[in-house]
């Protein structure tokens, strides 16, 4: 008997473990790349634009660093409560764009207390300029500067529900910069309630805030202690109740719309944690009352756009997209139908010629679609899935071949004529090369005996009947 599996098709246990191992390797590679500055590890907001650490054109930089005496004088003047506070803080902010000034500033006794006092001011313009000074400090590559900002983290979290989008965005990116630089900062942020604070940002209707949220999440999830110390703080029930699922979908749609409008440098760092978060929420156990449903088919178009765009440069993102696509199609016919009706199947079949893991995940998604029944298998068959399967059967990887056999089983079960076409395309010969493989031989035998031998007998019978009615010469 052919063993049936549950509706959520995934590779077998060893395959899953290997996929998880590969994901861990990818995360390690991302951290290493960040350390080598191959990926943008910090973000800097200046002059209403997002720039990376190399100081792009159009950003105003102070002509030279501030001396210790100049810093002291600025702090004295700003404490006097004159009407020039904002101008003085602006001058300090420009000075803090230099590493030397940053280091001098944090070494001065009482300097951070003065800055945090201004950051908590009731005057919005003073508070904003003080926040910009903190943001400059957070961008420092010196861990000592980041740790000097520790007293500000509780206020940064409180002000995530701030008085303006720009202010909230500034606080988010400052938190993200601090979190990536210092273990001490991350250890302090968790008990201070960073996860619930971030959850409150999910409900923001502003894309700038949601992108800042994605940035903070990406920095937290890239920390080496994330699996053991950060992820356990995440309460999925709380996130779902706050409407995170629809918010994440809208954020992915917005990010997809940006692909053709602006430079995509570093965009994968925003997309990846959003994909993973959404995928994990969709995989929640139904018994926990966390069952999540998504109805927006535009999400599929966004996923295929990401896969097409990042396939060559960032293949890890293709795997994240396929994990999410797997969870979307595992239970919901609406997304299985959408893959077919939106003509996304050709792009999915093309992925079968990519890396091993991408091929395995693409086959899993195809199994999810085929499991839905005869109508779905008929469309798969019409769109030439069999030639693609013949190509994967020619591979030597047992897991890829095993998933290909699973898809064939579903096709033959729901659409018997597919077995006839498989035979006519030399499918039996493709199977025979695996009949001596201990991992595959039982499944090959079951597939052949259950579907192909009866189909072959039927073809022979039909051929004989046709020959019998031919007129004699």
C-alpha positions in Angstrom: 0.0 0.0 0.0 1.1 3.5 -0.8 1.5 5.4 2.5 -0.7 8.5 2.6 0.4 11.7 4.3 -1.4 14.6 5.9 -2.5 17.5 3.9 0.4 19.7 4.9 3.1 18.2 2.6 6.7 18.6 3.6 9.8 16.5 3.1 10.4 13.6 5.5 12.0 14.1 9.0 15.6 13.9 7.8 14.8 16.4 5.0 13.2 18.8 7.4 16.2 18.6 9.7 18.6 19.3 6.8 16.5 22.2 5.7 16.6 23.6 9.3 20.4 23.0 9.3 20.7 24.9 6.1 18.7 27.8 7.5 20.9 27.9 10.5 23.9 28.0 8.2 22.3 30.9 6.2 21.7 32.8 9.4 25.3 32.3 10.4 26.5 33.5 7.0 24.3 36.6 7.3 25.9 37.4 10.6 29.4 36.9 9.2 28.5 39.0 6.2 27.3 41.7 8.5 30.5 41.7 10.4 32.4 41.9 7.1 30.2 44.9 6.1 29.0 43.0 3.1 25.5 43.7 4.2 24.2 47.0 5.6 24.2 46.4 9.3 23.1 49.8 10.5 20.7 52.4 9.1 21.1 56.1 9.5 18.3 58.6 9.1 19.5 62.1 8.0 17.7 64.9 6.2 14.6 62.8 5.9 16.3 60.1 4.0 17.6 56.6 4.8 21.3 56.2 4.1 23.9 53.7 5.0 27.2 54.2 6.8 29.3 55.4 4.0 27.8 59.0 4.0 26.0 59.4 0.7 25.9 62.6 -1.2 23.5 65.3 0.0 24.0 64.5 3.7 25.3 67.5 5.7 28.4 66.7 7.6 30.2 69.0 10.1 33.5 70.3 8.6 35.6 69.0 11.5 35.1 67.1 14.8 34.2 69.0 18.0 36.8 69.4 20.7 36.1 68.3 24.2 35.9 72.0 25.2 33.4 72.7 22.5 31.2 69.8 23.6 31.3 71.1 27.2 30.3 74.6 26.1 27.4 73.3 24.0 26.1 71.2 26.9 26.4 74.2 29.3 24.6 76.5 26.8 21.8 74.0 26.1 21.1 73.6 29.8 20.5 77.3 30.3 17.1 77.0 28.7 17.7 79.6 26.0 15.6 79.8 22.9 18.6 78.6 20.9 18.3 75.0 22.3 17.3 73.5 19.0 20.1 75.3 17.1 22.7 74.2 19.7 21.5 70.6 19.6 21.6 70.7 15.8 25.3 71.8 16.0 26.0 69.0 18.5 24.3 66.5 16.2 26.5 67.5 13.2 29.5 67.1 15.4 28.4 63.6 16.5 28.6 62.5 12.9 32.3 62.1 13.6 33.6 59.0 15.5 36.1 61.1 17.5 33.3 63.4 18.7 31.2 60.5 19.7 33.9 59.0 21.8 34.7 62.3 23.5 31.0 62.9 24.2 30.4 59.6 26.0 33.5 59.9 28.1 32.4 63.3 29.4 30.8 62.9 32.8 27.1 63.7 32.8 26.9 64.2 29.0 24.4 61.4 28.4 22.3 62.5 31.4 22.0 65.9 29.8 21.1 64.5 26.4 18.5 62.1 27.8 17.0 64.9 29.8 16.5 66.9 26.6 15.2 63.7 24.9 12.4 63.6 27.5 11.7 67.3 27.2 8.1 68.4 26.8 9.1 70.6 23.9 8.6 68.6 20.7 11.3 70.4 18.6 13.9 70.0 21.4 12.9 66.3 21.9 13.3 65.6 18.2 16.7 67.2 17.9 17.9 65.3 21.0 16.6 62.1 19.4 18.6 62.8 16.3 21.7 63.2 18.5 21.0 59.8 20.1 20.5 58.4 16.6 24.0 59.6 15.5 25.5 57.9 18.6 23.6 54.7 17.8 25.3 54.5 14.4 28.8 54.4 16.0 30.9 51.3 15.3 32.4 51.6 18.8 30.6 49.2 21.2 31.5 51.5 24.1 29.4 54.3 22.5 26.4 51.9 22.2 26.6 50.9 25.8 26.8 54.5 26.9 23.3 54.8 25.3 21.9 52.1 27.7 20.0 54.7 29.9 18.1 55.8 26.9 16.5 52.5 25.9 13.5 52.6 28.2 12.6 56.0 26.9 13.1 54.9 23.3 10.6 52.0 23.9 8.1 54.3 25.6 8.3 56.8 22.7 7.4 54.2 20.1 3.9 55.5 20.5 5.3 59.0 19.9 3.7 62.2 18.7 4.8 61.9 15.0 5.6 59.3 12.4 9.1 60.8 12.0 9.8 60.6 15.7 8.6 57.0 16.0 10.6 56.0 13.0 13.7 57.6 14.5 13.3 55.7 17.7 12.9 52.4 15.9 16.1 52.8 13.8 18.0 54.0 16.9 16.9 50.8 18.8 17.8 48.6 15.8 21.3 50.2 15.6 21.9 49.8 19.3 20.6 46.2 19.4 23.0 45.0 16.7 26.1 46.5 18.3 25.9 45.4 21.9 24.9 42.2 23.8 24.3 44.4 26.9 21.7 46.4 25.0 19.9 43.3 23.8 19.9 41.9 27.4 18.4 45.1 28.7 15.8 45.5 26.0 14.1 42.1 26.6 13.1 42.7 30.2 12.2 46.3 29.4 9.5 44.9 27.1 10.8 45.4 23.5 8.5 42.7 22.1 5.2 44.1 23.4 6.4 47.6 22.4 7.1 46.4 18.8 3.8 44.6 18.8 2.1 48.0 19.4 3.8 49.4 16.2 2.2 46.7 14.1 -1.1 48.6 14.1 0.5 51.7 12.6 -1.0 52.6 9.2 2.3 54.2 8.2 4.7 52.3 6.0 7.8 54.1 7.4 7.0 52.8 10.9 6.4 49.3 9.6 9.7 49.3 7.7 11.4 50.5 10.9 9.7 47.7 12.8 11.0 45.2 10.2 14.5 46.6 10.6 14.5 46.2 14.5 13.2 42.6 14.1 15.9 41.7 11.6 18.6 43.0 13.9 17.2 41.1 16.9 16.7 37.9 14.9 20.3 38.0 13.6 21.7 38.0 17.1 23.5 34.7 18.0 21.3 34.3 21.1 18.0 34.8 19.2 16.8 31.2 19.2 17.2 30.8 23.0 16.8 34.2 24.5 14.8 36.4 22.0 12.3 34.1 20.3 10.9 32.6 23.6 9.7 36.2 24.5 7.6 36.3 21.3 3.9 35.7 22.1 2.2 34.6 18.9 -1.2 34.8 20.4 -0.6 38.5 21.3 0.8 39.3 17.9 -2.1 37.7 16.1 -4.6 39.5 18.3 -2.9 42.8 17.5 -3.5 42.1 13.8 0.0 41.3 12.8 -0.9 38.9 10.0 -2.7 41.5 7.8 -0.1 44.1 8.7 2.8 41.8 7.6 0.9 41.0 4.3 0.4 44.7 3.6 4.1 45.4 4.4 5.2 42.7 2.0 3.0 44.2 -0.7 4.5 47.6 -0.1 8.0 46.3 -0.2 7.2 44.5 -3.5 5.9 47.8 -4.9 9.2 49.4 -4.1 11.2 46.9 -6.2 10.7 48.9 -9.4 10.8 52.4 -7.9 14.0 52.6 -5.9 17.4 51.0 -5.3 16.9 47.7 -3.5 20.3 47.7 -1.6 19.7 46.1 1.7 16.0 45.5 1.1 16.4 41.8 1.6 17.2 42.5 5.2 13.7 44.0 5.6 11.9 41.3 3.6 13.5 38.2 5.2 12.3 38.7 8.8 8.8 39.6 7.6 8.6 36.5 5.5 9.9 34.3 8.3 7.6 35.8 10.9 4.5 35.4 8.7 5.5 31.8 7.8 5.9 30.9 11.4 2.5 32.4 12.3 0.8 30.4 9.5 2.4 27.2 10.8 0.8 27.6 14.3 -1.0 24.6 15.7 -4.7 24.8 15.2 -5.3 23.4 18.6 -3.8 26.6 20.1 -6.5 28.7 18.6 -4.0 30.5 16.4 -5.3 29.4 13.1 -4.6 32.2 10.6 -6.2 32.7 7.3 -5.1 35.0 4.5 -7.2 35.8 1.5 -5.2 38.4 -0.4 -3.9 36.7 -3.6 -1.6 39.7 -4.3 0.7 38.2 -1.7 1.5 35.4 -4.2 2.5 37.9 -6.9 4.7 39.6 -4.4 6.4 36.3 -3.4 7.1 35.4 -7.0 8.5 38.9 -7.7 10.9 38.5 -4.7 12.0 35.1 -5.9 12.6 36.3 -9.5 14.5 39.4 -8.3 16.7 37.9 -5.6 17.3 34.4 -7.1 20.8 35.1 -8.3 22.1 37.5 -5.6 20.3 36.4 -2.5 19.1 32.8 -3.0 18.4 32.4 0.7 15.4 34.7 0.2 13.9 32.3 -2.4 13.9 29.6 0.2 12.1 31.9 2.7 9.5 32.7 0.0 9.0 29.0 -0.7 8.6 28.2 3.0 5.8 30.8 3.2 4.3 29.6 -0.1 4.3 26.0 1.3 2.4 27.2 4.4 -0.1 29.2 2.3 -0.9 26.3 0.0 -0.8 23.5 2.6 -4.4 23.9 3.7 -6.0 26.7 1.7 -7.4 25.9 -1.8 -7.6 29.6 -2.6 -3.8 29.9 -2.9 -3.5 26.7 -4.8 -6.1 28.0 -7.3 -4.3 31.3 -7.5 -1.0 29.8 -8.4 -2.8 28.2 -11.4 -5.2 31.1 -12.4 -2.5 33.8 -12.0 -0.3 31.7 -14.3 2.5 31.5 -11.7 3.0 27.7 -12.3 5.6 28.2 -15.1 7.8 30.3 -12.7 7.4 27.6 -10.0 8.4 24.9 -12.4 11.5 26.8 -13.4 12.7 26.6 -9.8 12.9 22.9 -10.2 16.2 23.4 -12.0 17.7 25.5 -9.2 19.6 24.5 -6.1 18.7 21.3 -4.3 16.8 23.0 -1.4 14.9 25.3 -3.8 14.0 22.2 -5.9 12.8 20.3 -2.8 10.7 23.1 -1.6 9.1 23.8 -5.0 8.2 20.1 -5.3 6.6 20.3 -1.9 4.4 23.3 -3.0 3.4 21.3 -6.1 2.4 18.4 -3.8 0.2 20.8 -1.8 -1.6 21.8 -5.0 -2.0 18.3 -6.3 -3.4 17.0 -3.0 -6.4 19.3 -3.5 -8.0 16.9 -6.0 -8.7 16.0 -9.7 -9.4 19.6 -10.9 -6.0 20.8 -9.6 -4.2 17.7 -11.0 -5.8 18.3 -14.4 -4.5 21.8 -14.5 -1.0 20.7 -13.4 -1.1 18.1 -16.1 -2.3 20.6 -18.8 0.6 22.9 -17.8 3.2 20.3 -18.5 4.3 19.3 -15.0 5.3 15.8 -16.2 8.3 16.9 -18.3 9.6 18.8 -15.3 9.2 15.7 -13.1 11.1 13.6 -15.6 14.0 16.0 -15.2 14.0 15.8 -11.4 13.7 12.0 -11.6 17.0 12.1 -13.6 18.8 13.5 -10.5 20.7 11.3 -8.0 19.4 13.1 -4.9 17.2 10.6 -3.0 15.1 13.3 -1.3 14.4 15.2 -4.5 13.5 12.0 -6.3 11.3 10.9 -3.3 9.4 14.2 -3.4 9.0 13.7 -7.1 7.5 10.3 -6.6 5.1 11.8 -4.1 3.9 14.2 -6.6 3.5 11.5 -9.2 1.5 9.4 -6.8 -1.0 12.3 -6.3 -1.2 13.0 -10.0 -1.9 9.3 -10.8 -4.4 9.0 -7.9 -6.5 11.9 -8.9 -5.9 11.7 -12.7 -5.4 8.2 -14.0 -4.8 9.4 -17.6 -1.6 11.1 -16.3 -0.1 7.7 -15.8 -0.7 6.9 -19.5 1.1 10.0 -20.6 3.9 9.3 -18.1 4.5 6.0 -19.8 4.4 7.4 -23.2 7.1 9.9 -22.2 9.5 7.1 -21.1 8.5 7.5 -17.5 9.0 3.8 -16.7 12.6 4.0 -17.7 13.1 7.1 -15.5 11.8 5.1 -12.5 13.8 2.0 -13.2 17.1 3.8 -12.5 16.0 4.1 -8.9 14.7 0.6 -8.3 17.9 -0.6 -6.6 18.1 2.4 -4.3 17.3 1.2 -0.7 15.7 4.6 0.1 13.5 4.6 -3.0 12.9 1.1 -4.2 9.8 0.4 -2.1 8.1 3.6 -3.3 9.1 3.0 -6.9 7.7 -0.5 -6.7 4.4 0.7 -5.2 4.0 3.4 -7.8 4.7 1.0 -10.6 2.4 -1.8 -9.3 -0.4 0.5 -8.3 -0.6 2.8 -11.3 1.8 2.1 -14.1 1.4 -1.6 -14.7 -2.4 -1.4 -14.9 -1.9 1.6 -17.2 0.6 -0.3 -19.4 -1.8 -3.3 -19.5 -4.6 -1.1 -20.6 -2.5 0.5 -23.3 -1.5 -2.9 -24.6 -5.1 -4.1 -24.5 -6.3 -1.0 -26.4 -3.5 -1.4 -29.0 -4.5 -5.1 -29.4 -8.2 -4.2 -29.9 -7.3 -1.6 -32.5 -5.2 -4.1 -34.4 -8.0 -6.6 -34.3 -10.4 -4.3 -36.2 -7.9 -3.4 -38.9 -9.0 -4.6 -42.4 -6.9 -7.4 -43.8 -4.7 -6.5 -46.7 
